[in-house]
Amino acid sequence: METITKKEELLQWLEKVDDMDVLLQIDAIKKQQKWSDTHDFDEEWEKGFTLEEAKAEMRKRIAAYPWKK
């Protein structure tokens, strides 16, 4: 019941919003949510590094640090 009340309050407030910056921020939040709803994490996982590739990449990055001796 609390969720429905909060949604109704937000809808009433949103109807009165005239500030374009606020509306653009709300639109950005909406787009973020759509991305997560349609994003295939399993597909991304398959594209990721293997353990050996990750270790090699970390060694390469650590070796590139400007160490002071």
VOVEX-109276 format. One record per atom (N, C-alpha, C): x, y, z. Coordinates in steps of 0.001 Angstrom, whole numbers, padded with zeros to 6 digits, always signed. Each point is the difference from the previous one (the first is absolute). Layout:
N
XYZ;...
***
This chain:
69
+000824-001194+000000;-000824+001194+000000;+000869+001260+000000;+001119-000039+000688;+000872+001158+000089;+000589+000342-001369;+000300-001008-000795;+000558+000227-001339;-000999+000736-000882;-001226-000399+000046;-001037+000643-000815;-000149+001465+000404;+000003+000264+001283;-000120+001375+000488;+001175+000845-000477;+001211-000544+000088;+001191+000739-000429;-000062+000279-001498;-000435-000959-000791;-000122+000204-001449;-001008+001095-000317;-001122-000015+000706;-001021+001024-000223;+000531+001385+000349;+000751+000096+001096;+000583+001280+000389;+000982+000495-001065;+000823-000908-000495;+000971+000371-001027;-000682+000422-001293;-001039-000690-000387;-000727+000366-001220;-000630+001389+000132;-000577+000282+001150;-000595+001325+000225;+001069+001080-000061;+001155-000267+000600;+001094+000966-000027;+000544+000168-001416;+000139-001111-000730;+000551+000038-001345;-000878+000806-000955;-001293-000039+000186;-000903+000783-000837;+000253+001496+000139;+000530+000436+001139;+000212+001413+000263;+001416+000473-000336;+000898-000916-000298;+001398+000364-000247;+000114+000703-001340;+000620+001188+000005;+000227+000766-001222;+001484+000155-000311;+000855-000325+000954;+001440+000175-000153;+000564-001068-000943;+000539+000430-001140;+000504-000933-001005;+001166-000823+000532;+000853+000580+000848;+001124-000749+000575;-000488-001187+000828;-001035+000226+000781;-000569-001070+000815;-000585-001085-000899;-000712+000412-001028;-000598-000970-000914;+001067-000816-000733;+001103+000639-000370;+001093-000713-000665;+000662-000995+000947;+000135+000362+001259;+000571-000925+000984;-000914-001210+000202;-001289+000240+000061;-000957-001095+000144;+000051-000904-001220;+000107+000591-001188;+000102-000779-001227;+001268-000855+000004;+001105+000543+000497;+001256-000758+000073;-000151-001202+000932;-000685+000189+001114;-000254-001111+000926;-000845-001059-000679;-000992+000430-000731;-000877-000929-000716;+000797-000821-001011;+000909+000643-000726;+000809-000703-000994;+000955-000984+000657;+000531+000333+001171;+000872-000920+000726;-000765-001263+000366;-001205+000162+000424;-000811-001148+000391;-000279-000888-001209;-000307+000602-001156;-000263-000793-001194;+001228-000800-000407;+001202+000614+000123;+001215-000704-000367;+000165-001244+000848;-000223+000110+001297;+000190-001150+000878;-001074-001060-000245;-001179+000410-000426;-001063-000964-000283;+000286-000800-001265;+000695+000606-000964;+000230-000664-001276;+001420-000545-000144;+000866+000277+000952;+001399-000407-000087;+000143-001488+000301;+000785-000693-000817;+000214-001430+000180;+001343-000210+000707;-000053-000211+001307;+001217-000160+000779;+000720-001302-000329;-000741-001031-000355;+000630-001270-000375;+000854+000172-001251;-000487+000773-000960;+000755+000270-001221;+001278+000780+000320;-000114+000996+000870;+001174+000769+000407;+001006-000882+000726;-000481-000910+000822;+000873-000909+000733;+000814-000853-000975;-000648-000482-001048;+000683-000823-000999;+001081+000780-000737;-000182+001310-000147;+000975+000841-000687;+001168+000380+000906;-000117-000257+001297;+000987+000452+000974;+001312-000767-000067;+000953+000452+000829;+001311-000629+000083;-000093-001365+000669;+000894-000904-000425;+000195-001226+000757;+000879+000356+001189;+000172-000923+000928;+000835+000262+001164;+001433+000324-000418;+000525-000757-000943;+001368+000229-000459;+000131+001355-000697;-000981+000372-000810;+000029+001308-000670;-000070+001136+001015;-000807-000165+001025;-000126+001032+001036;+001313+000157+000758;+000641-001121+000327;+001284+000064+000694;+001042+000702-000864;+000047-000348-001289;+000971+000620-000900;-000249+001497-000127;-001258+000398-000083;-000346+001421-000101;+000411+000749+001271;-000238-000597+001156;+000387+000646+001257;+001514+000129+000098;+000745-001034-000392;+001461+000085+000024;+000480+001128-000907;-000618+000107-001182;+000374+001052-000945;-000268+001382+000594;-001144+000171+000628;-000346+001298+000586;+000905+000336+001185;+000285-000994+000836;+000855+000240+001163;+001403+000370-000473;+000502-000679-001033;+001326+000306-000529;+000059+001407-000589;-001122+000528-000452;-000040+001328-000612;-000084+001128+001018;-000220-000321+001289;-000077+001038+001029;+001339+000700+000130;-000005+001290+000283;+001262+000746+000142;+000607-000227+001400;+000547-001157+000208;+000572-000342+001312;+001232+000859+000263;+000155+000407+001231;+001188+000761+000405;+000950-000957+000717;+001254+000018-000412;+000975-000890+000649;+001054+000779+000691;
***
